[in-house]
Amino acid sequence: MTSGTTSDYRIIDLFAGPGGLDVAARWLGIPTAGIEIDDQACATRKAAGLETWQGDVRDFGPKDFPDANVLVGGPPCQTYTVAGSGTGRHNLDKVLDFARRMAAGENIRRELDEMPDVRTGLVLEPLRWALDAVDLERPYDVIVLEQVPAVIQIWEAMAKILRANGYGVATGVLHTEQFGVPQTRRRAVLIARWNTTEVALPQPTHRLYRKGVAQTEGDAMLKPWVSMGEVVRRGRPFTVISNYGTGGDPKERGKRRHTTPSATVTGKISRNRVDEGDGGCSRFTDPEAGLLQTFPADFPWNGTGIAQQIGNAVPPLFALHVLDAALQLDTDLDAWSAANLPPWNADPLPGVTS
Ligand SMILES: C[S@@+](CC[C@H](N)C(=O)[O-])C[C@H]1O[C@@H](n2cnc3c(N)ncnc32)[C@H](O)[C@@H]1O
């Protein structure tokens, strides 16, 4: 097990997308290589200067990246999300059984490929990589996985398998606004470390968002969550109107003021209306949507389907906390944020009554 300095690590990122995890790794000074199949996400990665192997994760393995000692991955989530088809959620028992069979050394590639939606089985690819690396007697020092909350049962099943293979593992569902992301987004995270039981998820630095509870209220030990208006600075109040949300007054459903964190940014973010009052209504620009995900304002989004690319990504600021905890780097993330993030502050609209 290597110690916690960034120069010790080299990351292989499976299902790398436009690079939310890679941006965080770059912030930490850790080299990454990403495997990604989609032309558009690869176009963005190329423009951002992120090392990329375009192709199908299933066609690669640990042997192809002998220098990598950290495995990270955010497999496609569409079949597991509430908004998606649900085939992943409905086939959970099957996927858990596949995980057990994979751990027992069976080759189940053909059966996974024949699932009704092939994306459902891709969630097990990181396990294949992890077990192959153990067989090669070059286990990854650290493994980090991230997906929608419905996948937590799969991460827990994988945790059992990884523990039986020499890893310490922590799993849990984290809220991104508790790490300074101006967005409520829940993510199931798995962190595994080879040959040690010292493993923990990152500790929240910010308060949990609760509808109707003011930004100034809550646990005094934690910082207030960050609102949309602190990051998307339009100079006047706005309300975002989406089609999401349940319960309460139907007229208020799917509405978020600039004074609150954004709802989960998905591939449909470009359809949300941004109502500035006085009849003024627009959409988020790509850089604004990227900011809600904590990408830099000048991140070079490229190709088509940019809203989808943005919605697919891990918020880099969240990934920064997860990687820092997983690699036990002990970075002063407060100081890092002050030095490197835009000067977000608690007053999104100085002098304006909202
Ligand atoms: C949830 S996104 C991952 C986002 C990424 N972690 C980030 O932070 O930007 C899943 C990605 O997997 C890619 N993908 C889907 N199937 C794939 C495959 N078989 N091999 C490689 N990439 C694949 C999709 O194009 C998508 O970009």
The ligand as an SDF file (V2000), in Angstrom:
LIG
                    3D

 27 29  0  0  0  0  0  0  0  0999 V2000
  -21.8350    8.2130  -15.9440 C   0  0  0  0  0  0  0  0  0  0  0  0
  -20.7970    8.5960  -17.2840 S   0  0  0  0  0  0  0  0  0  0  0  0
  -19.2460    8.7620  -16.4690 C   0  0  0  0  0  0  0  0  0  0  0  0
  -18.8390   10.1550  -16.2170 C   0  0  0  0  0  0  0  0  0  0  0  0
  -17.4260   10.3400  -15.7270 C   0  0  0  0  0  0  0  0  0  0  0  0
  -17.1350    9.5830  -14.5390 N   0  0  0  0  0  0  0  0  0  0  0  0
  -17.1560   11.8270  -15.4680 C   0  0  0  0  0  0  0  0  0  0  0  0
  -16.9520   12.2030  -14.3430 O   0  0  0  0  0  0  0  0  0  0  0  0
  -17.1690   12.5960  -16.4280 O   0  0  0  0  0  0  0  0  0  0  0  0
  -20.6430    7.0540  -18.1000 C   0  0  0  0  0  0  0  0  0  0  0  0
  -19.8110    7.1190  -19.3770 C   0  0  0  0  0  0  0  0  0  0  0  0
  -19.5880    5.7820  -19.8360 O   0  0  0  0  0  0  0  0  0  0  0  0
  -19.4990    5.8130  -21.2500 C   0  0  0  0  0  0  0  0  0  0  0  0
  -19.6590    4.4250  -21.7240 N   0  0  0  0  0  0  0  0  0  0  0  0
  -20.8020    3.7190  -21.8650 C   0  0  0  0  0  0  0  0  0  0  0  0
  -20.5200    2.4650  -22.2460 N   0  0  0  0  0  0  0  0  0  0  0  0
  -19.1790    2.3640  -22.3510 C   0  0  0  0  0  0  0  0  0  0  0  0
  -18.2870    1.3120  -22.6830 C   0  0  0  0  0  0  0  0  0  0  0  0
  -18.7480    0.0940  -22.9700 N   0  0  0  0  0  0  0  0  0  0  0  0
  -16.9690    1.5630  -22.6660 N   0  0  0  0  0  0  0  0  0  0  0  0
  -16.5010    2.8130  -22.3870 C   0  0  0  0  0  0  0  0  0  0  0  0
  -17.2810    3.8480  -22.0670 N   0  0  0  0  0  0  0  0  0  0  0  0
  -18.6050    3.6190  -22.0340 C   0  0  0  0  0  0  0  0  0  0  0  0
  -20.6110    6.7850  -21.6400 C   0  0  0  0  0  0  0  0  0  0  0  0
  -20.3800    7.2920  -22.9370 O   0  0  0  0  0  0  0  0  0  0  0  0
  -20.4970    7.8440  -20.5440 C   0  0  0  0  0  0  0  0  0  0  0  0
  -19.6690    8.9090  -20.9540 O   0  0  0  0  0  0  0  0  0  0  0  0
  1  2  1  0
  2  3  1  0
  2 10  1  0
  3  4  1  0
  4  5  1  0
  5  6  1  0
  5  7  1  0
  7  8  2  0
  7  9  1  0
 10 11  1  0
 11 12  1  0
 11 26  1  0
 12 13  1  0
 13 14  1  0
 13 24  1  0
 14 15  1  0
 14 23  1  0
 15 16  2  0
 16 17  1  0
 17 18  1  0
 17 23  2  0
 18 19  1  0
 18 20  2  0
 20 21  1  0
 21 22  2  0
 22 23  1  0
 24 25  1  0
 24 26  1  0
 26 27  1  0
M  CHG  2   2   1   9  -1
M  END
$$$$
